[in-house]
């Protein structure tokens, strides 16, 4: 093998190794910016009373717990119905703020995260939580991050 061929082969191997390292680093990086976008979209949909928009941020079989002790709901259709009732009823006119804090990687396509939230305005029933902490399970489906639980 002449010197020129050796240089070309070394460059190709170097590029392949660098590309593999970049893909591996990207797969292991926490997609915090994507999770912040979901939190922002959830808040925006809540603040507009858009239950369908909130449901669209969840997987089709997502599990959702409310903060008032109500039973869990399963599935984006049930989440949409529950959010529609809440946003037209006790939480009508409220404004939601969400602050994600940290996420832990469970697998390449699953993270568990925690943060805090506050609800202001409106006339929620007495004793209804209007702030606190939350925990989400985020999963990647079809290249898109969604709330699974």
GUDRENKE-933342 format. One record per atom (N, C-alpha, C): x, y, z. Coordinates in pm, whole numbers, plus 32768, in hexadecimal, padded with zeros to 4 digits. Layout:
<pts>
XYZ...
</pts>
This chain:
<pts>
80567F8B8000800080008000805A807B8000804180D47FA38095814A7F9E806A81AE800880B88211801C80A382758085801F82C080737FFE82E37FFA7F83832E7FE07F0782DB80067F04825D7FE67E95820580087E8C81F780A07EFD81EA80E47EFE81DF81767EC1825C81B67EE282D181847EAD834E81BA7E15835381A67DE5832D81307D56832E81137D0D82CC81707D43825581807D0681F081D77D02822382677D6D825D82967D718293831F7D09830283317CFA835682D07C9783C282D97C09838982DD7BEE832682897B6982E982877B4B82A7830E7BAA825C83427B98821B83C47B82828584317BCD82F0842D7BBD835B848F7B34839B84897B0383B584117A7F83F184017A13839284357A1F8311841579BE82AE844479BF82A684DC7A3382A3851A7A3D829F85AC7A02831D85EB7A20839085B279EB840E85E67954841385D9791E83E78569788D83E58556784A838685BA7886831385D0785082B48632785182EE86BE78BB833186E278C483708766785A83DD87757845842C870C77E2849887127755845F8721773683F386DA76B283B486E6769F837D87727705833D87A976FD8305883076EC83758897773383E2888A7728845288E8769D849088E07667849B886875E184D588587578847A8897758883F688897527839888C17527839D895A759A83BF899575A383C08A267587844A8A62757B84B08A11756085378A4474CD85408A6E74B585828ADE742D85968B0C73E985FD8AB1737685DC8A7D7330863A8A2472E286A48A73732886EA8ACC72E8874F8B21729A87B78AD272D087E38A63728B884A8A137205881589E07202879689B87184875C898A711F875289FD714F872E8A7370F487238AE670C187AD8B0F711488138B0270E7889B8B20707C88C68ABD708B88A08A3E702688C189D86FA0888089FA6FA688048A2C6F2A87BF8A526EE988068AC86F39882B8B2C6F0388748B9F6EC488F88B736F08893F8B1A6ED489BE8AE76E5289A98A996E4E89408A466DD6892389F76D6288F98A516D8088AD8ABB6D1888848B1A6CDE89008B5E6D3589598B8E6D0789D48BD06CB58A298B706CE58A398AF66C9F8A8C8A936C158A538A766C0D89CF8A646B8C89908A496B2E89A08AC26B62898C8B396B10899F8BB36ADB8A2D8BB96B338A8C8BA46B0E8B198BB06AA78B448B496A9E8AFB8AD76A398B158A7169BC8ABF8A8569C08A648AE769508A088AFB6949899C8A9069BD89798A5769C6891D89E669E5888E8A14697D88458A38698E87BB8A6869C6876189FA699E8777897F69CF8727890F6A67873B88FF6A9587B789106B2487D389096B72878E89766B3A878889ED6B7C87428A5C6B8186AC8A3F6B1186748A116B0D85E489F36B7285BF89876B88861989276BE685FD88B96C7785F388E96C94862089616D1B861789986D35859089DB6CCE853C89E16CD584BA8A236CD6844989BD6D0A83D589E66D00835E89936C6D833289906C4982E089306BBE82B289246B918263899F6BF0822089E36BCE81CF8A586C05820A8ADA6C19828C8ADD6C5382CE8B526BFC82BB8BCF6C3E82BC8C416BFD82B68CC36C0B833F8D036B9C83768D366BA283FC8D726B5A83FC8DF86B9E84318E5D6B6584448EE26B4884D78EF66AD884F48F346AB9857D8F5A6AEB85988FE76AF78614900B6B298637908F6AC1863590FC6A43861A90D969D88623913D69AD859C917469F58532915569D284AE918769718463912F694C849B90BD68F38456905F693B83DD902568EF83798FF8692F83038FBD698083288F4169E582D78F256A3782EA8EAD69E282D68E306A08831A8DC669C983058D446A3382CE8CE66A07827C8C866A63823C8C296A37825B8B9B6A9482888B4C6A7B82A38ABF6A6783358AA26A94835E8A2D6A8C83ED8A0A69FC841D89FF699F83C689D7691283F089CF68DB840D8A5A68FC83B98ABC68CE83CF8B456912844A8B826990845E8B5F69D784D68B8F699485538B57697585508AD6693385C48A9868AC85DF8ADB685C85778AF367D9858A8B3167E685C38BBE6844858D8C0B685985BE8C93688B864D8C9668E7866D8C3C691B86F68C3868B087578C07685D872C8BA967F187838B78679287A58BEA676F87418C3A671587598CAC675687B58D1267D5879F8D30681A87F18D93682B88818D63684F88928CE4686A89188CB067EB89678C92677B89228C8666FB89678C7566B489788CFB66E689308D6066A889338DE4670089778E4B6734892A8EAB677989658F1D67FA89B28EFA683789928E8968B489D68E6568A38A398DF268278A5A8DD3680C8ABB8D69684B8B428D8F68958B7A8D3168D28BFD8D4869538BFA8D9769848B848DBB6A028B7D8E056A788B828DA56AEB8BA38DDB6B678BA58D8F6BCA8B468DD06C048AEE8D806C618A898DB06CF08AAF8D8C6D498AA18DEC6DD98AB18DD46E1C8A2E8DF96E768A008DA56EBE89828DBC6F53899F8DB66F9C89688E16702E89768E18706D88EB8E25709988B08DB470E088328DBD716488468E09718887E68E5D720587F28EA9726F87938E76725587118E7872BB86B38E4C727B86368E1072C785F48DBC729C85798D7C730885108D8A72DF84948D9A733C84248DA5731D83C38D337384839D8CED737683418C7C736182B38CB072F682738C8372DE81E88CA57308818B8C3472F881B88BBA732581708B43733681D78AD4735E81AA8A5E7373820989F072F8825D89D17281822489E57208826B89C071A982858A3471DC827D8AAF718682938B2471D282E08B907193834A8BC071C8839A8C2E715C83AC8C96718483BA8D14712783E18D7C7155846B8DAA70F784C58DBC711C854D8DE170C385828E5070F685EA8E9070A9862A8EFA70B786C08EED705487038F26705587948F236FEA87CA8F7F6FCB88478F6C6F6488868FBF6F0088CF8F656E8B88E88F9D6E23892D8F536DD889898FB16D9789EC8F776D3C8A428FC46CC88A6A8F6A6C538A748FA86BD98A9C8F636BA98B1C8FA76B918B838F576B658C048F8E6AE38C2F8F4C6A988C818F936A1D8CB88F5D69A98C578F65693D8C7C8F2568C68C288F25688E8C168FB168398BB48FBF67FD8B97904367FD8B00905C68758AC4906968788A35908768318A1A910C67F389A5911A67B08985919668108987920D67DF89AB9284683489AA92FB68738920930E68F289239335693B88A6934D697B886B92D1695C88A2925C6999887191E16A2888A291D86A88884791BF6B12887591B56B2588D891436B698946915E6B8689A890F56C1C89BA90E36C66895B91146CF6895B91036D3088DF91426DA888BF91186DEC884B91506E52881390F06E6D879591036ECF875090B16E8986EC90576ECB86CA8FEA6E9686648F906F0586068F676EE085928F346F3F85338EFB6F0285028E786F5185028E0F6F2784D48D8B6F8284658D5C6F49840D8D0B6F9983AD8CBF6F8D83D98C2E6FFE83F68BF0700384248B66703883B28B0F6FFA839F8A9B702883378A40702E836E89B2708A833B89667097836588DB704E830188836FF1833588336FA682E287D56FA88324874D6FDB82DE86EC6FE28314866570338393865C709D839F86AE70F2841586AD70B9848C86F8704E84778743700D84E4878D700184BD8820702485188879701784FF89086F87851989346F5084BD89836EC884C789B56EC484A08A496E5B84CA8A8C6E4784A78B196E03841E8B1C6E4183BC8B5F6E0883368B6B6DBE83258BEF6DE9836E8C546DA883658CD96DCC83E18D27
</pts>
